[in-house]
Amino acid sequence: MAQAAKSAPKGLEGVVAASTAISLVQDDRLIYRGYSIDDLVGHAEYEEVAYLLLNGDLPDRSQLRDFKAELVRHRPLSPFVRDLLAEMSEHATAMDVLRTAASALSAEDPEQGDNSQAAEYRKSIRLTAKLPTMLAAYIRRRRGEQPIPQEPSLGHAANFAHMTWGEKPHPRAAEIMNAAFILQAEHGMNASTFTARVVAGTEADMHAAVAAAFAALKGPLHGGATDGTMRLLDEIGTPEHVEAFVDRAIERKYKFSGFGHRVYLTADPRAKHLRRFASELARDRQGPRYFEIQEALVRAIAERRPKMSPAAAAKVNVVNVDYYAATTYTYLGIPADLGTSIFALGRIAGWCAHIMEQHGDNRLIRPESEYTGPTGKTWVPIAER
Ligand SMILES: CC(C)(COP(=O)(O)OP(=O)(O)OC[C@H]1O[C@@H](n2cnc3c(N)ncnc32)[C@H](O)[C@@H]1OP(=O)(O)O)[C@@H](O)C(=O)NCCC(=O)NCCS
């Protein structure tokens, strides 16, 4: 007789779904291949972190030079992808455009169908290199501007800024964008990475898995919370409206974007860095007082935790990565609805590393379900139903 399956907790909370050597996610602690993000964020270039995630250790000088050269070589888009972007960018959202374009890259990939580690490493570089070019083209298209070529002398983050705004970014802006990309590069078994591994587990190729990861990242409970945070701040409008907004929100059990995490119970270790950037960029800013609203919102929610259910009070105790990433990117000039897509520019390295890890030691990921419907029904001819 078949053994009855033991049901996993809802949302697979606490379930260890895979072994990985890529990152460690523990309360208030995030480690990429042995290095704390606190160390990486102050020192590394995004390219070094992408290399670390894909290869297992930091590059030496010549490895980094070669890796960067490959990224630069693969930044330009083919006429096929340029045309696709131009057609789609008129109406579709950035996440839909990026997901579709990333998927379309498979059509022209010289190693399509080859899931070997060497081929996937090269695919990872091509994907990492092309995503910023695609998003910059999308942003320019929305402004009625043509895409512009890359500046090969610029690093990953600075070149993205250059291709978006048509000028070399302020060095501090480039530094902050680079740091934000690093903080968002990898995060264990988050929903989009898990999705990518499930798809890779069927032995589907890297582009299929990345397209699926994009689909998962879009949701407001995952990366979509970056855009959700900006909508929330715009809805509140000014710091003076925060308290009344929170009172009403608690009554209707509203979920505040940018608050709560499945794994982090006391602090998301990425948030403190992004808060620092948002605070710095907010100084001397005209326009909506987003950072002030954020600070007032954190205080107002903390004061009202006793009015919430114990579970909700525990969740809102943690400000997550999306909360201050949203304002950091907005202050850097990224339109408020594009925070989630720029998140993907950082996360692509983590996704690709996990797809390679999955393919490197693959077994189909195929859990069971607990059936809660009826059994024993018998067929009724349609005339009698
Ligand atoms: C991140 C998140 C999806 C984690 O969810 P989870 O671990 O499955 O927790 P649940 O959704 O089961 O929430 C448990 C309780 O906390 C509440 N809660 C969770 N996040 C909340 C939030 N951001 N604001 C208010 N209440 C929240 C839920 O309503 C639920 O309350 P209840 O038990 O009274 O019904 C959740 O906190 C959330 O939706 N946050 C907002 C979206 C977000 O910022 N996502 C990005 C994550 S990096």
The ligand as a Gaussian input file, in Angstrom:
#p B3LYP/6-31G(d) Opt

LIG

0 1
 C        6.873000      39.043000       2.599000
 C        5.565000      38.338000       2.893000
 C        4.974000      37.830000       1.580000
 C        5.850000      37.169000       3.836000
 O        4.668000      36.504000       3.972000
 P        4.402000      35.234000       4.927000
 O        5.622000      34.814000       5.623000
 O        3.699000      34.250000       4.078000
 O        3.402000      35.830000       5.999000
 P        1.825000      35.907000       5.860000
 O        1.427000      36.579000       4.583000
 O        1.265000      34.545000       6.129000
 O        1.474000      36.886000       7.049000
 C        1.255000      36.514000       8.401000
 C        0.420000      37.609000       9.028000
 O        1.130000      38.844000       8.928000
 C        0.372000      39.797000       8.185000
 N        1.322000      40.529000       7.335000
 C        2.333000      40.011000       6.614000
 N        2.994000      40.985000       5.966000
 C        2.366000      42.126000       6.298000
 C        2.578000      43.467000       5.899000
 N        3.559000      43.790000       5.060000
 N        1.744000      44.403000       6.380000
 C        0.753000      44.080000       7.240000
 N        0.505000      42.817000       7.644000
 C        1.307000      41.852000       7.164000
 C       -0.606000      38.970000       7.360000
 O       -1.740000      39.716000       6.980000
 C       -0.931000      37.860000       8.347000
 O       -1.774000      38.392000       9.298000
 P       -2.947000      37.492000      10.003000
 O       -2.259000      36.269000      10.568000
 O       -3.517000      38.401000      11.020000
 O       -3.901000      37.146000       8.882000
 C        4.572000      39.306000       3.590000
 O        5.163000      39.818000       4.747000
 C        4.116000      40.418000       2.677000
 O        3.148000      40.233000       1.924000
 N        4.799000      41.607000       2.704000
 C        4.440000      42.685000       1.827000
 C        5.014000      42.451000       0.448000
 C        6.511000      42.559000       0.416000
 O        7.081000      43.529000       0.894000
 N        7.160000      41.582000      -0.225000
 C        8.591000      41.583000      -0.417000
 C        9.266000      40.547000       0.410000
 S       11.024000      40.672000       0.300000

